[in-house]
Amino acid sequence: MGNFLWDYNEQGYTSPEDKVFHSTLQFIKAEYNNNVYDTEEELNNAGSLFRWRDAERKEVYANEGDGVGEATFPVGTMLTVAIIPDAGYQLVSFGVNEGGFAPQEQIGVYTFEIEGGNFHLQAHVTNVDNEVNAKNSDAIENGSIRFNGNEQTMAIGTARLDIADEDNLSDEQVAGFKEAAAGYEVQDVFDVSLFNTVFKGSRTESWDTPVSQLDNKAIITLDMTDDLKGKEAVIIHETHNGDYEVIDASYNANNNTITFETDSFSNYAIALRDAPISSEASSKKQNPKTGDKIYIWAGILTASVFGLILGRYALKRTKK
């Protein structure tokens, strides 16, 4: 028989190589002696060939710490399991006794063969940042995306936001963006595609699920390649039904970034116009400083006195 343990907690019963942090382990199917076992009753009961107990991340077993699971299967069993990472985490390496797993088509699902003795289920799950890939855009250098904490479309794994310049717009699309940008000039149009990503046991391959619509608005920040100081910006979104909506955007001159909120992913455009001069700046430009006013009035007074003296002098000469 082959046995292995796993532990969902950092302070638990098993050794470090048996830890399965920030994820959930599930048994899907066992194939043994040309038979397939894929129901709960077949896979886990007293009379079954296969037995396990899953801690379900909260159960406590006597003297074994919190969140410990174990399983026993006959040698030669082809076992299919799923390891599903929590939101913000990824499975960056996965194996049993340093052997590899074969990822299947379903997200988080792997198959391996049971060997004799004790197995060390080496599933290393770690925190991974959301990724923004802007290598196909001349206008956007980098960026970030932040989700609402209750966003169910991103309940596992992480996000990848792909940004690419859109150079193949139809005449209708060009006209739609220009009309929506009234008062602004369209500068750059780009496609924004969102994917829910789950690593296939390493950082080199992943399951990527396209997400066109979120349950809640996400906050997107784009690092611009061109300096937009002195400009006002809006974001124009081509919706999935072909309409165009204007989204307020916030420009950070210090970081040269544009930030906006959205729950939909498709074509976007950045539209700009010159920022109006503020009333304070306009006042400073039109009105001289207080010190300048003093000098002006002093000059006028001096000129007036000097003129009066010259007038009196001329009058005296005339009388003589």
Helices and strands as residue ranges (DSSP letters): E 2-7, G 16-18, E 23-32, E 35-37, H 40-43, E 51-53, E 68-73, E 78-85, E 89-96, E 99-100, E 102-103, E 109-113, E 117-127, E 131-136, E 140-146, G 152-154, E 158-165, H 171-180, E 185-199, E 206-211, E 213-224, E 231-238, E 244-248, E 250-252, E 257-264, E 267-274, H 279-286, H 290-319
